[in-house]
Amino acid sequence: MRRQRREFERWTERIVTLVGIADPVPATRAIMALCDGLLLHRLTVDPDLDLRPAIERAVRALAGP
């Protein structure tokens, strides 16, 4: 499971770099933590939660102006 998580982190880091976020490692950690929380919230509280808007806002915020 850890190996798969690390592969997912690497994949996310590549995407974060491609969208122009200057410091991809902490940005990746932040995005993944946000996604973990959103998924937990969706599974336990709000099964209809649309994850995309929150993830888009986080990526845009991390990318800066």
N, CA, C and O atoms as CSV, one atom per row, in Angstrom:
chain,resi,resn,atom,element,x,y,z
A,1,MET,N,N,0.823,-1.176,0.000
A,1,MET,CA,C,0.000,0.000,0.000
A,1,MET,C,C,0.879,1.257,0.000
A,1,MET,O,O,0.578,2.231,-0.690
A,2,ARG,N,N,1.945,1.227,0.763
A,2,ARG,CA,C,2.849,2.389,0.779
A,2,ARG,C,C,3.503,2.607,-0.570
A,2,ARG,O,O,3.673,3.744,-1.011
A,3,ARG,N,N,3.868,1.523,-1.220
A,3,ARG,CA,C,4.483,1.637,-2.543
A,3,ARG,C,C,3.511,2.271,-3.532
A,3,ARG,O,O,3.888,3.152,-4.305
A,4,GLN,N,N,2.271,1.824,-3.503
A,4,GLN,CA,C,1.268,2.401,-4.394
A,4,GLN,C,C,1.016,3.867,-4.064
A,4,GLN,O,O,0.822,4.683,-4.964
A,5,ARG,N,N,1.020,4.201,-2.783
A,5,ARG,CA,C,0.833,5.592,-2.387
A,5,ARG,C,C,1.984,6.449,-2.916
A,5,ARG,O,O,1.762,7.555,-3.409
A,6,ARG,N,N,3.200,5.942,-2.812
A,6,ARG,CA,C,4.364,6.686,-3.301
A,6,ARG,C,C,4.277,6.876,-4.817
A,6,ARG,O,O,4.621,7.945,-5.322
A,7,GLU,N,N,3.831,5.875,-5.533
A,7,GLU,CA,C,3.654,6.007,-6.982
A,7,GLU,C,C,2.607,7.074,-7.298
A,7,GLU,O,O,2.768,7.851,-8.240
A,8,PHE,N,N,1.550,7.108,-6.517
A,8,PHE,CA,C,0.527,8.127,-6.708
A,8,PHE,C,C,1.107,9.519,-6.405
A,8,PHE,O,O,0.791,10.488,-7.094
A,9,GLU,N,N,1.948,9.611,-5.379
A,9,GLU,CA,C,2.611,10.881,-5.069
A,9,GLU,C,C,3.487,11.338,-6.234
A,9,GLU,O,O,3.457,12.511,-6.608
A,10,ARG,N,N,4.250,10.438,-6.799
A,10,ARG,CA,C,5.103,10.794,-7.947
A,10,ARG,C,C,4.269,11.267,-9.130
A,10,ARG,O,O,4.619,12.247,-9.787
A,11,TRP,N,N,3.180,10.584,-9.398
A,11,TRP,CA,C,2.283,10.966,-10.483
A,11,TRP,C,C,1.725,12.365,-10.238
A,11,TRP,O,O,1.681,13.198,-11.143
A,12,THR,N,N,1.303,12.606,-9.004
A,12,THR,CA,C,0.761,13.917,-8.647
A,12,THR,C,C,1.837,14.992,-8.746
A,12,THR,O,O,1.560,16.094,-9.221
A,13,GLU,N,N,3.053,14.695,-8.311
A,13,GLU,CA,C,4.156,15.658,-8.421
A,13,GLU,C,C,4.405,16.051,-9.877
A,13,GLU,O,O,4.657,17.220,-10.169
A,14,ARG,N,N,4.336,15.097,-10.778
A,14,ARG,CA,C,4.525,15.409,-12.201
A,14,ARG,C,C,3.433,16.357,-12.698
A,14,ARG,O,O,3.716,17.307,-13.428
A,15,ILE,N,N,2.209,16.102,-12.307
A,15,ILE,CA,C,1.109,16.971,-12.722
A,15,ILE,C,C,1.277,18.365,-12.123
A,15,ILE,O,O,1.103,19.370,-12.812
A,16,VAL,N,N,1.613,18.418,-10.853
A,16,VAL,CA,C,1.812,19.699,-10.168
A,16,VAL,C,C,2.907,20.502,-10.870
A,16,VAL,O,O,2.777,21.714,-11.039
A,17,THR,N,N,3.966,19.841,-11.272
A,17,THR,CA,C,5.051,20.506,-11.989
A,17,THR,C,C,4.566,21.008,-13.348
A,17,THR,O,O,4.889,22.126,-13.750
A,18,LEU,N,N,3.801,20.193,-14.044
A,18,LEU,CA,C,3.299,20.571,-15.369
A,18,LEU,C,C,2.378,21.786,-15.337
A,18,LEU,O,O,2.349,22.562,-16.291
A,19,VAL,N,N,1.626,21.961,-14.254
A,19,VAL,CA,C,0.735,23.121,-14.182
A,19,VAL,C,C,1.465,24.360,-13.671
A,19,VAL,O,O,0.861,25.422,-13.520
A,20,GLY,N,N,2.766,24.224,-13.406
A,20,GLY,CA,C,3.574,25.391,-13.088
A,20,GLY,C,C,3.726,25.734,-11.625
A,20,GLY,O,O,4.121,26.854,-11.301
A,21,ILE,N,N,3.429,24.815,-10.736
A,21,ILE,CA,C,3.623,25.088,-9.315
A,21,ILE,C,C,5.112,24.957,-9.012
A,21,ILE,O,O,5.725,23.921,-9.271
A,22,ALA,N,N,5.682,26.029,-8.459
A,22,ALA,CA,C,7.132,26.140,-8.308
A,22,ALA,C,C,7.744,25.098,-7.379
A,22,ALA,O,O,8.813,24.568,-7.683
A,23,ASP,N,N,7.111,24.793,-6.273
A,23,ASP,CA,C,7.674,23.864,-5.292
A,23,ASP,C,C,6.764,22.642,-5.202
A,23,ASP,O,O,5.881,22.601,-4.346
A,24,PRO,N,N,6.960,21.653,-6.063
A,24,PRO,CA,C,5.991,20.571,-6.217
A,24,PRO,C,C,5.844,19.616,-5.027
A,24,PRO,O,O,4.766,19.054,-4.830
A,25,VAL,N,N,6.891,19.421,-4.237
A,25,VAL,CA,C,6.787,18.431,-3.155
A,25,VAL,C,C,5.804,18.882,-2.070
A,25,VAL,O,O,4.882,18.132,-1.751
A,26,PRO,N,N,5.963,20.078,-1.491
A,26,PRO,CA,C,4.965,20.481,-0.495
A,26,PRO,C,C,3.577,20.695,-1.094
A,26,PRO,O,O,2.570,20.460,-0.427
A,27,ALA,N,N,3.521,21.138,-2.342
A,27,ALA,CA,C,2.223,21.310,-2.994
A,27,ALA,C,C,1.531,19.964,-3.156
A,27,ALA,O,O,0.326,19.848,-2.934
A,28,THR,N,N,2.286,18.961,-3.539
A,28,THR,CA,C,1.719,17.617,-3.682
A,28,THR,C,C,1.198,17.111,-2.350
A,28,THR,O,O,0.106,16.549,-2.280
A,29,ARG,N,N,1.968,17.308,-1.305
A,29,ARG,CA,C,1.516,16.869,0.034
A,29,ARG,C,C,0.226,17.575,0.430
A,29,ARG,O,O,-0.682,16.956,0.985
A,30,ALA,N,N,0.148,18.862,0.144
A,30,ALA,CA,C,-1.055,19.619,0.501
A,30,ALA,C,C,-2.259,19.131,-0.292
A,30,ALA,O,O,-3.336,18.928,0.269
A,31,ILE,N,N,-2.081,18.944,-1.581
A,31,ILE,CA,C,-3.196,18.488,-2.418
A,31,ILE,C,C,-3.640,17.091,-2.001
A,31,ILE,O,O,-4.837,16.815,-1.927
A,32,MET,N,N,-2.690,16.220,-1.731
A,32,MET,CA,C,-3.055,14.864,-1.343
A,32,MET,C,C,-3.748,14.841,0.014
A,32,MET,O,O,-4.684,14.068,0.213
A,33,ALA,N,N,-3.304,15.674,0.946
A,33,ALA,CA,C,-3.965,15.755,2.252
A,33,ALA,C,C,-5.394,16.279,2.093
A,33,ALA,O,O,-6.325,15.771,2.720
A,34,LEU,N,N,-5.555,17.297,1.251
A,34,LEU,CA,C,-6.888,17.824,0.976
A,34,LEU,C,C,-7.778,16.729,0.394
A,34,LEU,O,O,-8.917,16.550,0.825
A,35,CYS,N,N,-7.257,16.008,-0.576
A,35,CYS,CA,C,-8.040,14.938,-1.211
A,35,CYS,C,C,-8.394,13.838,-0.222
A,35,CYS,O,O,-9.511,13.320,-0.245
A,36,ASP,N,N,-7.453,13.477,0.648
A,36,ASP,CA,C,-7.746,12.472,1.674
A,36,ASP,C,C,-8.921,12.929,2.538
A,36,ASP,O,O,-9.843,12.162,2.816
A,37,GLY,N,N,-8.868,14.194,2.956
A,37,GLY,CA,C,-9.938,14.729,3.785
A,37,GLY,C,C,-11.262,14.798,3.044
A,37,GLY,O,O,-12.309,14.471,3.601
A,38,LEU,N,N,-11.215,15.220,1.793
A,38,LEU,CA,C,-12.441,15.283,0.999
A,38,LEU,C,C,-13.063,13.902,0.812
A,38,LEU,O,O,-14.279,13.738,0.911
A,39,LEU,N,N,-12.216,12.915,0.542
A,39,LEU,CA,C,-12.739,11.554,0.360
A,39,LEU,C,C,-13.355,11.019,1.653
A,39,LEU,O,O,-14.413,10.390,1.629
A,40,LEU,N,N,-12.690,11.271,2.776
A,40,LEU,CA,C,-13.240,10.834,4.053
A,40,LEU,C,C,-14.577,11.519,4.323
A,40,LEU,O,O,-15.529,10.881,4.773
A,41,HIS,N,N,-14.643,12.814,4.047
A,41,HIS,CA,C,-15.883,13.562,4.224
A,41,HIS,C,C,-16.981,12.999,3.310
A,41,HIS,O,O,-18.128,12.829,3.723
A,42,ARG,N,N,-16.607,12.724,2.087
A,42,ARG,CA,C,-17.586,12.182,1.133
A,42,ARG,C,C,-18.101,10.819,1.582
A,42,ARG,O,O,-19.299,10.550,1.495
A,43,LEU,N,N,-17.217,9.968,2.056
A,43,LEU,CA,C,-17.617,8.619,2.477
A,43,LEU,C,C,-18.452,8.629,3.755
A,43,LEU,O,O,-19.336,7.788,3.922
A,44,THR,N,N,-18.179,9.574,4.658
A,44,THR,CA,C,-18.827,9.533,5.965
A,44,THR,C,C,-19.967,10.520,6.140
A,44,THR,O,O,-20.854,10.295,6.964
A,45,VAL,N,N,-19.961,11.615,5.380
A,45,VAL,CA,C,-20.937,12.672,5.639
A,45,VAL,C,C,-21.760,13.043,4.412
A,45,VAL,O,O,-22.983,13.160,4.489
A,46,ASP,N,N,-21.086,13.227,3.281
A,46,ASP,CA,C,-21.749,13.799,2.104
A,46,ASP,C,C,-21.445,12.978,0.861
A,46,ASP,O,O,-20.536,13.322,0.106
A,47,PRO,N,N,-22.185,11.902,0.634
A,47,PRO,CA,C,-21.888,11.015,-0.493
A,47,PRO,C,C,-22.025,11.664,-1.867
A,47,PRO,O,O,-21.528,11.126,-2.857
A,48,ASP,N,N,-22.689,12.803,-1.936
A,48,ASP,CA,C,-22.877,13.485,-3.215
A,48,ASP,C,C,-21.901,14.645,-3.424
A,48,ASP,O,O,-22.028,15.397,-4.391
A,49,LEU,N,N,-20.952,14.788,-2.541
A,49,LEU,CA,C,-19.996,15.893,-2.624
A,49,LEU,C,C,-19.227,15.853,-3.945
A,49,LEU,O,O,-18.661,14.825,-4.315
A,50,ASP,N,N,-19.216,16.978,-4.643
A,50,ASP,CA,C,-18.434,17.121,-5.870
A,50,ASP,C,C,-17.028,17.554,-5.464
A,50,ASP,O,O,-16.848,18.666,-4.967
A,51,LEU,N,N,-16.042,16.704,-5.663
A,51,LEU,CA,C,-14.678,16.973,-5.215
A,51,LEU,C,C,-13.947,17.985,-6.096
A,51,LEU,O,O,-13.070,18.706,-5.621
A,52,ARG,N,N,-14.300,18.035,-7.349
A,52,ARG,CA,C,-13.554,18.849,-8.311
A,52,ARG,C,C,-13.406,20.321,-7.936
A,52,ARG,O,O,-12.294,20.841,-8.029
A,53,PRO,N,N,-14.460,21.025,-7.518
A,53,PRO,CA,C,-14.285,22.450,-7.215
A,53,PRO,C,C,-13.248,22.724,-6.115
A,53,PRO,O,O,-12.457,23.660,-6.225
A,54,ALA,N,N,-13.256,21.923,-5.079
A,54,ALA,CA,C,-12.288,22.131,-4.004
A,54,ALA,C,C,-10.865,21.844,-4.467
A,54,ALA,O,O,-9.934,22.564,-4.104
A,55,ILE,N,N,-10.695,20.803,-5.261
A,55,ILE,CA,C,-9.362,20.464,-5.758
A,55,ILE,C,C,-8.876,21.531,-6.729
A,55,ILE,O,O,-7.707,21.916,-6.691
A,56,GLU,N,N,-9.757,22.010,-7.593
A,56,GLU,CA,C,-9.385,23.079,-8.523
A,56,GLU,C,C,-8.940,24.328,-7.773
A,56,GLU,O,O,-7.932,24.938,-8.129
A,57,ARG,N,N,-9.682,24.713,-6.740
A,57,ARG,CA,C,-9.304,25.898,-5.969
A,57,ARG,C,C,-7.949,25.716,-5.310
A,57,ARG,O,O,-7.144,26.648,-5.290
A,58,ALA,N,N,-7.684,24.544,-4.774
A,58,ALA,CA,C,-6.398,24.296,-4.130
A,58,ALA,C,C,-5.264,24.391,-5.127
A,58,ALA,O,O,-4.240,25.011,-4.842
A,59,VAL,N,N,-5.427,23.787,-6.290
A,59,VAL,CA,C,-4.373,23.827,-7.316
A,59,VAL,C,C,-4.146,25.269,-7.765
A,59,VAL,O,O,-3.002,25.707,-7.894
A,60,ARG,N,N,-5.210,25.994,-8.000
A,60,ARG,CA,C,-5.069,27.398,-8.422
A,60,ARG,C,C,-4.374,28.229,-7.341
A,60,ARG,O,O,-3.525,29.065,-7.650
A,61,ALA,N,N,-4.729,28.001,-6.089
A,61,ALA,CA,C,-4.095,28.741,-4.993
A,61,ALA,C,C,-2.609,28.410,-4.887
A,61,ALA,O,O,-1.786,29.295,-4.652
A,62,LEU,N,N,-2.274,27.153,-5.057
A,62,LEU,CA,C,-0.866,26.755,-4.976
A,62,LEU,C,C,-0.065,27.245,-6.171
A,62,LEU,O,O,1.138,27.480,-6.067
A,63,ALA,N,N,-0.732,27.396,-7.300
A,63,ALA,CA,C,-0.051,27.883,-8.511
A,63,ALA,C,C,0.245,29.371,-8.431
A,63,ALA,O,O,1.134,29.871,-9.119
A,64,GLY,N,N,-0.506,30.081,-7.586
A,64,GLY,CA,C,-0.277,31.512,-7.423
A,64,GLY,C,C,-0.875,32.324,-8.556
A,64,GLY,O,O,-1.570,31.797,-9.424
A,65,PRO,N,N,-0.586,33.635,-8.529
A,65,PRO,CA,C,-1.168,34.533,-9.522
A,65,PRO,C,C,-0.688,34.307,-10.936
A,65,PRO,O,O,-1.115,35.009,-11.853
